Amino acid sequence: MPHVSPTFETNVPGVYVAGELGGMGLIRNAVTQGREAVENIVKNLKKDAKATYDLIVVGAGPAGISATLAAKKANLKTLTLEQDTLGGTIFTFPRSKIVMTSTMDLPLYGKVKFRETSKTELLKLWQEVLSKNNIEIKENSKVNSIIPDGDIFHIETVSGEKFSTKNVLLSIGRRGSPRKLNVPGEDSEKVAYRLLEPEEIKGKNVLIVGGGDSAIESALLLAEQNKVTISYRGDTFSRLKMKNAEKINLAIQSGLISVKLKSNIVSIQKEDVLYTENDSTEIKKLDNDLIYIFAGGELPTEFLKKIGIKISTKHGESILKHR
């Protein structure tokens, strides 16, 4: 995790962090952080610096959207870059129903009093608020580099677009960008790329896609209260932790978990999943309520390293220097 000050600024002056990357995965808390980070940016805005934008927000999740709205309210010239789409960000959330124990305060909207909402409903709310305030998120714009240059920053996307800004707010995921299957129906509410609170999921037909430790551990947790199937493109699980290998073998032998090796998802539908297996072209159907995809991802470590942000790792503190 990156080191940030109480104002959400990193050790690189002008670069701020909010949301999951800063440790705030809960939607309401991430929204609060995004707003508060912008309030601090406004207080410290470098008025004499020469750049196209006052602020570029990287990532359009809860923190990024909140920050974008707060920046609009503060009359900052702002650009928000999202590597996927607004919907793509929301649909990586770990459950189809999103529970909020208390209201959240969304800039330019006010109190959001959802106690329980769906990903689709939340997406609709954000789209309405952004549209009402004439804010456009620049989608499919993955940031490749952020280079400090005196009092400003030069930002370049993977597609080669270049921008300059006085401040940067990173509201990207701490776990990096999940790798997708790129099959029809993957943007469904029932699809997620990480698992939280497995004890709340009961009586469902769950499909786990993947064969690594994260996939196996999630399958084992969910199998206690659900019917779980694992789909893996390989012909055997490899490089698992010894304890996970022992547990999954026992679960398969006892019939607790079903496994479809050498299988590939073809399409995700409302009540089932279409797939092939064993190199056959025959399309099969599997009843399904929820899908968790663990196909790996691109961690943001190298991205942060290029900027020069100081981070902490599991093995101690590390200074990632700009080169």
Residue frames as qw, qx, qy, qz and C-alpha x, y, z in Angstrom:
[[0.000, 0.886, 0.463, 0.000, 0.00, 0.00, 0.00],
 [0.385, 0.557, -0.047, 0.735, 1.26, 3.50, -0.76],
 [0.341, -0.394, -0.460, 0.719, 2.16, 5.84, 2.08],
 [0.026, 0.686, 0.362, 0.631, -0.19, 8.81, 2.22],
 [0.086, 0.102, -0.421, 0.897, -0.43, 11.82, 4.50],
 [0.160, 0.456, 0.711, -0.510, -3.62, 12.82, 6.37],
 [0.356, 0.577, -0.039, -0.734, -4.44, 14.95, 3.29],
 [0.869, 0.320, 0.374, -0.059, -4.19, 11.81, 1.04],
 [0.403, 0.835, -0.365, -0.081, -1.01, 13.09, -0.61],
 [0.963, 0.012, -0.081, 0.257, 1.78, 10.61, -1.35],
 [0.586, -0.535, 0.157, 0.588, 5.50, 11.27, -0.91],
 [0.360, 0.229, 0.452, 0.784, 5.40, 12.64, -4.48],
 [0.093, 0.447, 0.295, -0.839, 4.01, 16.19, -4.05],
 [0.414, 0.315, -0.272, -0.810, 0.89, 16.67, -6.13],
 [0.509, 0.007, -0.804, -0.307, 0.02, 12.95, -6.38],
 [0.510, -0.224, 0.468, -0.686, -2.87, 11.86, -4.17],
 [0.267, -0.023, -0.954, -0.136, -4.48, 8.49, -3.46],
 [0.536, -0.065, 0.357, -0.762, -8.07, 7.62, -2.54],
 [0.863, 0.102, -0.185, -0.459, -10.23, 4.51, -2.43],
 [0.993, -0.113, -0.021, -0.006, -9.12, 0.90, -2.55],
 [0.670, 0.470, -0.315, 0.480, -5.48, 1.68, -3.35],
 [0.031, -0.559, 0.430, -0.708, -5.38, 3.63, -0.09],
 [0.098, -0.005, -0.914, 0.393, -7.04, 0.81, 1.84],
 [0.422, 0.240, 0.407, -0.774, -10.68, 1.94, 1.54],
 [0.002, 0.074, 0.904, 0.422, -12.54, -0.79, -0.31],
 [0.123, 0.582, 0.745, -0.301, -15.98, 0.00, 1.12],
 [0.255, 0.615, 0.473, 0.577, -18.00, 2.14, -1.27],
 [0.240, -0.931, -0.261, -0.085, -19.15, 4.72, 1.28],
 [0.578, -0.660, 0.148, 0.456, -15.64, 5.20, 2.68],
 [0.552, 0.099, 0.448, 0.696, -14.11, 5.39, -0.80],
 [0.111, 0.794, 0.423, 0.423, -16.65, 8.07, -1.78],
 [0.403, -0.901, -0.085, 0.133, -15.74, 10.05, 1.34],
 [0.640, -0.388, 0.299, 0.592, -12.01, 9.75, 0.60],
 [0.454, 0.422, 0.465, 0.632, -12.43, 10.91, -2.99],
 [0.067, -0.911, -0.291, -0.284, -14.30, 14.02, -1.87],
 [0.533, -0.812, 0.055, 0.232, -11.87, 14.82, 0.97],
 [0.687, -0.095, 0.334, 0.638, -8.82, 14.33, -1.24],
 [0.301, 0.624, 0.374, 0.616, -10.15, 16.92, -3.70],
 [0.301, -0.933, -0.177, -0.088, -10.92, 19.35, -0.87],
 [0.638, -0.591, 0.207, 0.448, -7.24, 19.12, 0.12],
 [0.573, 0.234, 0.423, 0.662, -6.11, 19.54, -3.49],
 [0.072, 0.864, 0.332, 0.371, -8.17, 22.74, -3.73],
 [0.467, -0.870, -0.004, 0.160, -6.47, 24.15, -0.62],
 [0.559, -0.521, 0.424, 0.487, -3.01, 23.47, -2.06],
 [0.690, 0.621, 0.336, 0.160, -3.64, 24.19, -5.74],
 [0.485, -0.324, 0.261, 0.769, -0.55, 25.52, -7.51],
 [0.370, 0.821, 0.328, -0.285, -2.13, 28.47, -9.30],
 [0.082, 0.816, -0.387, -0.422, 1.06, 29.59, -11.05],
 [0.482, -0.159, 0.814, 0.282, 1.82, 26.16, -12.55],
 [0.459, 0.440, -0.326, -0.699, 1.20, 25.92, -16.29],
 [0.192, 0.012, 0.976, 0.107, -0.76, 22.81, -17.24],
 [0.302, -0.225, -0.617, -0.691, -3.89, 21.95, -19.25],
 [0.628, -0.516, -0.522, -0.258, -5.69, 20.54, -16.21],
 [0.335, -0.664, 0.411, -0.528, -5.85, 21.34, -12.51],
 [0.564, -0.259, 0.736, -0.271, -6.50, 17.67, -11.75],
 [0.616, 0.198, -0.653, -0.394, -6.48, 14.35, -13.56],
 [0.711, -0.253, 0.514, -0.408, -8.30, 11.54, -11.81],
 [0.348, 0.320, -0.848, -0.240, -7.10, 8.04, -12.70],
 [0.124, -0.170, -0.968, 0.139, -9.86, 5.48, -12.22],
 [0.415, -0.234, -0.159, -0.865, -13.65, 5.80, -12.23],
 [0.426, -0.308, -0.839, 0.141, -14.65, 3.66, -9.30],
 [0.343, -0.805, -0.482, 0.045, -16.48, 5.04, -6.22],
 [0.453, -0.608, -0.027, 0.652, -13.54, 7.22, -5.13],
 [0.320, 0.004, 0.449, 0.834, -12.82, 8.45, -8.65],
 [0.051, -0.636, -0.608, -0.473, -16.42, 9.38, -9.38],
 [0.393, -0.815, -0.354, 0.235, -16.77, 11.15, -6.03],
 [0.456, -0.432, 0.149, 0.764, -13.52, 13.03, -6.67],
 [0.223, 0.278, 0.553, 0.753, -14.64, 14.01, -10.16],
 [0.187, -0.780, -0.538, -0.258, -17.92, 15.40, -8.83],
 [0.472, -0.743, -0.179, 0.439, -16.13, 17.24, -6.00],
 [0.429, -0.176, 0.308, 0.831, -13.69, 18.75, -8.51],
 [0.065, 0.539, 0.573, 0.614, -16.58, 19.94, -10.68],
 [0.350, -0.832, -0.429, 0.036, -18.18, 21.52, -7.62],
 [0.490, -0.657, 0.040, 0.571, -14.90, 23.31, -6.86],
 [0.453, 0.876, -0.019, -0.167, -14.59, 24.54, -10.48],
 [0.428, -0.521, 0.634, 0.378, -11.36, 22.66, -11.09],
 [0.633, 0.522, -0.404, -0.404, -10.51, 21.89, -14.70],
 [0.572, -0.306, 0.746, -0.151, -10.58, 18.11, -14.44],
 [0.651, 0.313, -0.577, -0.382, -10.16, 15.03, -16.61],
 [0.707, -0.280, 0.590, -0.273, -11.04, 11.52, -15.45],
 [0.455, 0.434, -0.721, -0.292, -9.38, 8.57, -17.19],
 [0.796, -0.154, 0.486, -0.326, -10.77, 5.04, -16.83],
 [0.083, -0.387, 0.851, 0.344, -8.95, 2.06, -18.34],
 [0.153, 0.296, 0.937, 0.107, -12.19, 0.12, -18.78],
 [0.205, -0.525, -0.409, -0.718, -15.69, 1.54, -18.72],
 [0.359, -0.376, 0.363, -0.773, -17.70, 2.98, -15.88],
 [0.900, -0.127, -0.062, -0.412, -19.79, -0.19, -15.93],
 [0.790, 0.257, -0.516, 0.209, -16.67, -2.35, -16.11],
 [0.095, 0.415, -0.589, 0.687, -15.40, -0.80, -12.90],
 [0.613, -0.258, 0.287, -0.689, -18.65, -1.43, -11.05],
 [0.938, 0.044, -0.178, -0.293, -19.01, -4.98, -12.28],
 [0.547, 0.334, -0.688, 0.341, -15.70, -6.02, -10.74],
 [0.429, -0.454, 0.428, -0.653, -17.34, -5.55, -7.34],
 [0.056, 0.208, -0.971, 0.108, -17.46, -8.83, -5.42],
 [0.214, 0.340, 0.871, -0.281, -21.22, -9.31, -5.21],
 [0.053, 0.476, 0.639, 0.602, -24.37, -8.70, -7.23],
 [0.331, -0.852, -0.356, -0.195, -26.15, -7.02, -4.34],
 [0.380, 0.344, -0.350, 0.784, -24.26, -4.15, -2.67],
 [0.497, -0.710, -0.496, 0.065, -25.08, -3.51, 0.98],
 [0.224, 0.460, -0.246, 0.823, -24.44, -0.15, 2.62],
 [0.402, -0.448, -0.712, 0.362, -25.05, 0.04, 6.35],
 [0.088, -0.717, -0.291, 0.627, -25.34, 3.83, 6.32],
 [0.463, 0.859, 0.212, -0.043, -25.90, 6.66, 3.86],
 [0.615, -0.101, 0.210, 0.753, -23.11, 8.08, 1.71],
 [0.100, 0.858, 0.125, -0.489, -22.72, 11.72, 0.73],
 [0.646, 0.280, 0.459, 0.541, -22.11, 12.06, -3.01],
 [0.134, -0.416, 0.063, 0.897, -20.90, 15.50, -4.19],
 [0.252, 0.136, -0.379, -0.880, -23.41, 17.43, -6.36],
 [0.474, -0.257, -0.759, -0.364, -26.08, 14.87, -5.43],
 [0.501, -0.508, 0.263, -0.649, -26.39, 14.70, -1.65],
 [0.490, -0.278, 0.766, -0.311, -27.27, 11.79, 0.59],
 [0.585, 0.143, -0.701, -0.383, -27.56, 8.37, -1.06],
 [0.559, -0.313, 0.511, -0.573, -29.80, 6.30, 1.18],
 [0.781, 0.151, -0.556, -0.241, -29.52, 2.88, -0.45],
 [0.667, -0.477, 0.521, -0.236, -29.52, 0.14, 2.17],
 [0.626, -0.049, 0.737, 0.251, -29.22, -2.51, -0.49],
 [0.493, 0.707, -0.118, -0.494, -28.78, -1.92, -4.19],
 [0.899, 0.215, 0.314, 0.215, -27.67, -3.78, -7.28],
 [0.487, -0.242, 0.354, 0.761, -24.65, -3.03, -9.43],
 [0.217, 0.497, 0.589, 0.599, -27.00, -1.94, -12.22],
 [0.207, -0.895, -0.392, -0.049, -28.89, 0.47, -9.95],
 [0.489, -0.677, 0.076, 0.545, -25.65, 1.97, -8.64],
 [0.436, 0.042, 0.495, 0.751, -24.33, 2.37, -12.18],
 [0.073, 0.716, 0.560, 0.410, -27.57, 4.11, -13.20],
 [0.338, -0.885, -0.217, 0.234, -27.28, 6.55, -10.28],
 [0.491, -0.475, 0.272, 0.678, -23.68, 7.46, -11.15],
 [0.341, 0.291, 0.584, 0.677, -24.49, 7.89, -14.83],
 [0.057, -0.844, -0.493, -0.201, -27.41, 10.19, -13.97],
 [0.403, -0.826, -0.053, 0.390, -25.33, 12.35, -11.63],
 [0.481, -0.250, 0.423, 0.726, -22.46, 12.63, -14.14],
 [0.238, 0.486, 0.623, 0.565, -24.84, 13.42, -17.01],
 [0.162, -0.895, -0.415, 0.018, -26.77, 16.01, -15.01],
 [0.353, -0.830, 0.122, 0.415, -23.52, 17.85, -14.30],
 [0.610, 0.776, -0.154, -0.050, -22.19, 17.52, -17.86],
 [0.342, -0.655, 0.670, 0.078, -19.26, 15.38, -16.80],
 [0.884, 0.362, -0.247, -0.162, -17.79, 12.89, -19.26],
 [0.689, -0.490, 0.517, 0.134, -15.51, 10.07, -18.12],
 [0.451, 0.632, -0.557, -0.293, -12.85, 9.27, -20.72],
 [0.901, -0.149, 0.371, -0.166, -13.27, 5.51, -20.92],
 [0.926, 0.254, 0.137, 0.245, -10.90, 2.89, -22.36],
 [0.284, 0.847, -0.276, 0.355, -8.00, 5.19, -21.51],
 [0.876, -0.384, -0.136, 0.259, -5.43, 3.25, -19.54],
 [0.066, -0.953, 0.296, -0.016, -2.67, 5.42, -18.11],
 [0.895, 0.247, -0.230, 0.291, 0.78, 4.20, -19.07],
 [0.591, 0.016, -0.291, 0.752, 2.98, 6.81, -17.38],
 [0.221, -0.953, -0.195, -0.075, 2.86, 9.77, -14.99],
 [0.693, 0.157, -0.129, 0.692, 6.04, 11.82, -15.18],
 [0.284, -0.846, -0.216, 0.397, 6.78, 14.69, -12.78],
 [0.510, 0.438, 0.157, 0.723, 8.08, 17.85, -14.46],
 [0.061, 0.269, -0.229, 0.934, 8.67, 20.61, -11.93],
 [0.336, 0.065, 0.495, -0.799, 5.28, 21.71, -10.59],
 [0.745, 0.239, -0.066, -0.619, 3.26, 19.68, -13.10],
 [0.587, -0.115, 0.799, 0.053, 2.87, 16.14, -14.41],
 [0.439, 0.358, -0.545, -0.618, 2.83, 14.72, -17.91],
 [0.660, 0.038, 0.692, -0.289, 0.44, 11.81, -18.38],
 [0.360, 0.339, -0.665, -0.560, 0.42, 9.45, -21.33],
 [0.841, 0.027, 0.341, -0.419, -2.11, 6.70, -22.03],
 [0.651, -0.083, 0.716, 0.236, -1.44, 3.32, -23.63],
 [0.580, 0.655, 0.463, 0.142, -3.02, 4.63, -26.84],
 [0.546, 0.194, 0.133, 0.804, -0.52, 7.52, -26.95],
 [0.100, -0.874, -0.273, -0.390, -2.69, 10.41, -25.78],
 [0.504, 0.017, -0.379, 0.776, -0.81, 13.01, -23.73],
 [0.282, -0.861, -0.310, -0.289, -2.05, 15.42, -21.05],
 [0.348, 0.254, -0.470, 0.770, -0.54, 17.81, -18.53],
 [0.524, -0.701, -0.413, -0.251, -1.92, 18.47, -15.05],
 [0.090, -0.698, 0.424, -0.570, -1.08, 20.24, -11.78],
 [0.470, -0.312, 0.705, -0.430, -2.29, 17.35, -9.63],
 [0.533, 0.073, -0.785, -0.309, -3.04, 13.64, -9.96],
 [0.625, -0.257, 0.495, -0.545, -5.49, 11.56, -7.93],
 [0.313, 0.177, -0.914, -0.186, -5.03, 7.80, -8.16],
 [0.662, -0.079, 0.410, -0.622, -8.26, 5.94, -7.47],
 [0.633, 0.282, -0.668, -0.272, -7.27, 2.59, -8.96],
 [0.918, -0.326, -0.109, -0.196, -7.68, -0.85, -7.41],
 [0.369, -0.707, 0.602, -0.048, -5.01, -2.15, -5.06],
 [0.778, -0.056, 0.624, 0.040, -5.29, -5.62, -6.54],
 [0.149, -0.281, 0.647, 0.693, -4.60, -4.39, -10.03],
 [0.576, 0.274, -0.241, -0.731, -6.64, -4.91, -13.17],
 [0.710, -0.016, 0.685, -0.165, -8.43, -8.26, -13.23],
 [0.043, 0.218, -0.782, -0.582, -7.87, -10.31, -16.36],
 [0.666, 0.241, 0.261, -0.656, -11.18, -10.97, -18.10],
 [0.602, 0.113, 0.779, 0.134, -12.46, -13.89, -20.12],
 [0.200, 0.371, -0.344, -0.839, -13.90, -11.57, -22.79],
 [0.012, 0.256, 0.936, 0.243, -16.97, -13.71, -23.38],
 [0.315, -0.453, -0.367, -0.749, -20.60, -12.62, -23.94],
 [0.653, -0.611, -0.383, -0.232, -22.41, -11.85, -20.70],
 [0.635, -0.042, -0.447, 0.629, -19.29, -11.13, -18.65],
 [0.011, -0.292, 0.157, -0.943, -20.68, -7.71, -17.76],
 [0.574, -0.505, -0.559, -0.321, -23.54, -9.39, -15.91],
 [0.425, -0.710, 0.243, -0.506, -24.26, -8.50, -12.28],
 [0.939, -0.321, 0.079, -0.099, -23.56, -12.05, -11.20],
 [0.820, 0.319, -0.185, 0.438, -19.90, -11.90, -12.30],
 [0.324, -0.924, 0.204, -0.030, -17.13, -10.75, -9.94],
 [0.669, 0.541, -0.430, 0.273, -13.35, -11.00, -9.77],
 [0.192, 0.288, -0.733, 0.586, -12.80, -11.31, -6.03],
 [0.573, -0.472, -0.654, -0.147, -14.65, -12.74, -3.09],
 [0.048, -0.317, 0.484, -0.814, -15.64, -10.91, 0.10],
 [0.512, -0.090, 0.489, -0.700, -17.82, -12.16, 2.95],
 [0.361, 0.064, -0.859, -0.356, -18.41, -15.71, 1.63],
 [0.015, 0.215, 0.873, -0.437, -20.54, -16.46, 4.69],
 [0.374, 0.397, 0.230, -0.806, -23.26, -14.20, 3.26],
 [0.505, 0.302, -0.562, -0.581, -23.62, -16.35, 0.11],
 [0.431, -0.044, 0.846, -0.311, -25.96, -19.29, 0.64],
 [0.621, 0.385, 0.649, -0.213, -27.85, -21.80, -1.48],
 [0.412, 0.763, -0.202, -0.456, -26.38, -20.69, -4.81],
 [0.900, 0.260, 0.222, 0.270, -25.02, -22.49, -7.87],
 [0.140, -0.904, 0.279, 0.291, -21.53, -20.96, -7.93],
 [0.868, 0.398, 0.018, 0.297, -18.94, -21.28, -10.69],
 [0.394, -0.786, 0.300, 0.370, -15.30, -20.55, -9.91],
 [0.766, 0.624, -0.039, 0.151, -13.12, -19.93, -12.97],
 [0.113, 0.811, -0.525, 0.233, -9.42, -20.50, -12.40],
 [0.931, -0.084, -0.345, 0.085, -6.99, -22.99, -10.93],
 [0.336, 0.474, -0.488, 0.651, -4.70, -20.99, -8.66],
 [0.267, -0.156, -0.748, 0.587, -4.69, -20.64, -4.89],
 [0.256, 0.088, 0.189, -0.944, -7.21, -17.77, -4.89],
 [0.621, -0.007, -0.475, -0.623, -9.69, -19.81, -6.94],
 [0.579, -0.093, -0.805, 0.093, -9.26, -22.93, -4.82],
 [0.136, -0.110, -0.623, 0.763, -9.50, -21.10, -1.50],
 [0.407, 0.058, 0.011, -0.912, -12.67, -19.32, -2.64],
 [0.648, -0.037, -0.637, -0.417, -14.22, -22.57, -3.85],
 [0.451, -0.111, -0.811, 0.355, -13.52, -24.24, -0.51],
 [0.068, 0.108, 0.437, -0.890, -15.04, -21.34, 1.43],
 [0.513, 0.086, -0.155, -0.840, -18.18, -21.23, -0.70],
 [0.503, 0.010, -0.832, -0.235, -18.67, -25.00, -0.79],
 [0.030, -0.083, -0.808, 0.583, -19.84, -25.00, 2.84],
 [0.321, 0.454, 0.517, -0.651, -23.17, -23.38, 1.92],
 [0.527, 0.602, -0.152, -0.581, -23.42, -23.60, -1.87],
 [0.894, 0.226, 0.361, 0.137, -23.14, -25.94, -4.84],
 [0.066, -0.833, 0.376, 0.401, -19.70, -25.14, -6.25],
 [0.878, 0.356, 0.226, 0.226, -18.15, -26.02, -9.60],
 [0.285, -0.701, 0.363, 0.544, -14.61, -25.13, -10.68],
 [0.765, 0.625, 0.132, 0.081, -13.82, -24.54, -14.35],
 [0.374, -0.712, 0.436, 0.404, -10.12, -24.67, -15.22],
 [0.646, 0.666, -0.255, -0.272, -8.55, -24.65, -18.67],
 [0.088, 0.561, -0.823, 0.034, -5.65, -26.87, -17.58],
 [0.770, -0.049, -0.594, -0.228, -5.77, -30.64, -17.19],
 [0.692, -0.364, -0.522, 0.341, -4.59, -30.51, -13.58],
 [0.266, -0.960, -0.001, -0.090, -4.16, -27.97, -10.78],
 [0.777, 0.189, -0.214, 0.561, -0.53, -26.96, -10.54],
 [0.304, 0.335, -0.288, 0.844, 1.60, -24.81, -8.27],
 [0.538, -0.691, -0.245, -0.416, -0.94, -24.86, -5.46],
 [0.221, -0.571, 0.624, -0.485, 0.09, -24.50, -1.85],
 [0.248, 0.083, -0.964, 0.054, 0.39, -27.97, -0.37],
 [0.197, 0.237, 0.730, -0.610, -2.45, -27.41, 2.09],
 [0.525, 0.401, -0.010, -0.751, -4.77, -26.13, -0.66],
 [0.455, 0.284, -0.764, -0.360, -3.92, -29.11, -2.88],
 [0.090, -0.051, -0.955, 0.277, -4.78, -31.52, -0.06],
 [0.309, 0.335, 0.521, -0.721, -8.05, -29.75, 0.77],
 [0.544, 0.395, -0.235, -0.702, -9.31, -29.51, -2.82],
 [0.362, 0.187, -0.891, -0.200, -8.51, -33.16, -3.51],
 [0.038, 0.185, 0.881, -0.433, -10.50, -34.21, -0.45],
 [0.396, 0.408, 0.261, -0.780, -13.39, -31.93, -1.45],
 [0.508, 0.344, -0.540, -0.575, -13.47, -33.40, -4.97],
 [0.258, 0.082, -0.962, 0.023, -13.26, -37.00, -3.71],
 [0.110, 0.283, 0.778, -0.550, -16.10, -36.42, -1.24],
 [0.124, 0.576, 0.703, 0.399, -18.28, -34.82, -3.93],
 [0.164, -0.721, -0.346, 0.577, -18.34, -31.47, -2.12],
 [0.138, 0.723, -0.229, -0.637, -16.94, -29.66, -5.18],
 [0.810, 0.435, 0.379, 0.104, -17.35, -30.51, -8.87],
 [0.230, -0.638, 0.410, 0.610, -14.43, -29.83, -11.22],
 [0.753, 0.611, 0.244, 0.013, -14.42, -29.41, -14.99],
 [0.465, -0.526, 0.430, 0.568, -10.82, -29.57, -16.21],
 [0.266, -0.006, 0.643, 0.718, -9.75, -28.55, -19.73],
 [0.142, 0.732, 0.666, 0.007, -12.88, -26.42, -19.90],
 [0.181, 0.013, 0.120, 0.976, -13.56, -22.98, -21.34],
 [0.226, 0.607, 0.534, -0.543, -16.48, -20.62, -20.77],
 [0.292, 0.342, 0.614, 0.649, -18.26, -19.76, -24.01],
 [0.186, -0.519, -0.252, -0.795, -21.08, -17.53, -22.77],
 [0.072, -0.170, -0.713, 0.677, -22.56, -16.29, -19.50],
 [0.292, -0.450, -0.557, -0.634, -26.35, -16.20, -19.40],
 [0.425, -0.543, 0.125, -0.713, -28.89, -15.15, -16.79],
 [0.831, -0.354, 0.235, -0.358, -29.54, -18.57, -15.29],
 [0.954, -0.042, 0.230, 0.189, -26.72, -20.70, -16.70],
 [0.110, -0.745, 0.519, 0.405, -23.29, -20.80, -18.30],
 [0.900, 0.430, -0.022, -0.062, -22.31, -22.32, -21.64],
 [0.293, -0.722, 0.609, 0.148, -18.94, -24.07, -21.81],
 [0.846, 0.363, -0.383, -0.082, -16.83, -26.61, -23.65],
 [0.561, -0.630, 0.534, -0.057, -14.45, -29.19, -22.20],
 [0.733, -0.161, 0.627, 0.210, -11.83, -31.77, -23.18],
 [0.123, -0.326, 0.573, 0.742, -11.05, -30.06, -26.49],
 [0.249, 0.471, 0.830, 0.168, -14.56, -30.82, -27.73],
 [0.050, -0.155, -0.236, -0.958, -16.61, -28.29, -29.69],
 [0.361, -0.546, -0.730, -0.196, -19.80, -29.54, -28.06],
 [0.109, -0.426, 0.230, -0.868, -21.36, -26.73, -26.01],
 [0.428, -0.369, -0.805, 0.180, -22.66, -27.77, -22.61],
 [0.279, -0.678, -0.101, -0.673, -24.87, -25.93, -20.12],
 [0.440, -0.139, -0.703, 0.542, -24.41, -25.47, -16.36],
 [0.308, -0.837, -0.415, -0.180, -27.02, -24.00, -14.02],
 [0.518, 0.050, -0.257, 0.814, -25.53, -20.90, -12.43],
 [0.216, -0.902, -0.372, 0.042, -26.33, -18.03, -10.05],
 [0.212, -0.933, 0.235, 0.170, -22.88, -16.51, -9.39],
 [0.857, 0.358, -0.080, 0.361, -19.49, -16.56, -11.12],
 [0.377, -0.858, 0.254, 0.238, -16.12, -15.66, -9.61],
 [0.786, 0.569, -0.101, 0.220, -13.29, -15.28, -12.12],
 [0.525, -0.743, 0.335, 0.243, -9.73, -15.71, -10.89],
 [0.830, 0.480, 0.119, 0.258, -7.72, -15.44, -14.09],
 [0.624, -0.130, -0.021, 0.770, -4.95, -13.31, -12.66],
 [0.079, 0.967, 0.241, 0.012, -4.35, -9.63, -13.12],
 [0.525, 0.500, -0.136, 0.675, -1.89, -6.83, -13.57],
 [0.508, -0.651, -0.366, 0.430, -0.77, -5.52, -10.18],
 [0.168, 0.965, 0.085, 0.184, -0.16, -1.74, -9.93],
 [0.700, -0.567, 0.099, 0.423, 3.30, -2.11, -8.33],
 [0.581, 0.091, 0.334, 0.736, 5.31, -1.26, -11.44],
 [0.080, 0.788, 0.374, 0.483, 2.96, 1.59, -12.24],
 [0.448, -0.890, -0.075, 0.029, 3.57, 3.11, -8.79],
 [0.753, -0.301, 0.197, 0.551, 7.30, 2.44, -9.12],
 [0.467, 0.452, 0.320, 0.689, 7.54, 4.59, -12.23],
 [0.134, -0.890, -0.215, -0.380, 5.93, 7.52, -10.43],
 [0.311, 0.416, -0.534, 0.667, 8.25, 7.27, -7.41],
 [0.620, -0.551, -0.031, -0.557, 5.62, 6.51, -4.77],
 [0.004, -0.369, 0.832, -0.414, 6.74, 5.12, -1.44],
 [0.791, -0.196, -0.335, -0.472, 4.91, 1.90, -0.58],
 [0.447, -0.407, 0.735, -0.306, 4.79, -0.79, 2.07],
 [0.663, 0.152, -0.665, -0.308, 4.90, -4.46, 1.15],
 [0.892, -0.381, -0.172, -0.175, 4.27, -7.61, 3.18],
 [0.865, -0.032, -0.211, 0.455, 7.99, -8.00, 3.63],
 [0.448, -0.473, -0.129, 0.747, 8.67, -4.50, 4.87],
 [0.186, 0.873, 0.117, -0.436, 8.98, -0.98, 3.51],
 [0.647, 0.168, 0.464, 0.582, 10.11, -0.27, 0.00],
 [0.100, 0.717, -0.052, -0.687, 10.97, 2.98, -1.78],
 [0.659, 0.429, 0.545, 0.289, 9.99, 2.70, -5.42],
 [0.191, -0.598, 0.152, 0.764, 12.07, 5.32, -7.20],
 [0.589, 0.760, 0.128, -0.243, 11.29, 7.07, -10.44],
 [0.615, -0.226, 0.513, 0.554, 13.68, 6.14, -13.23]]
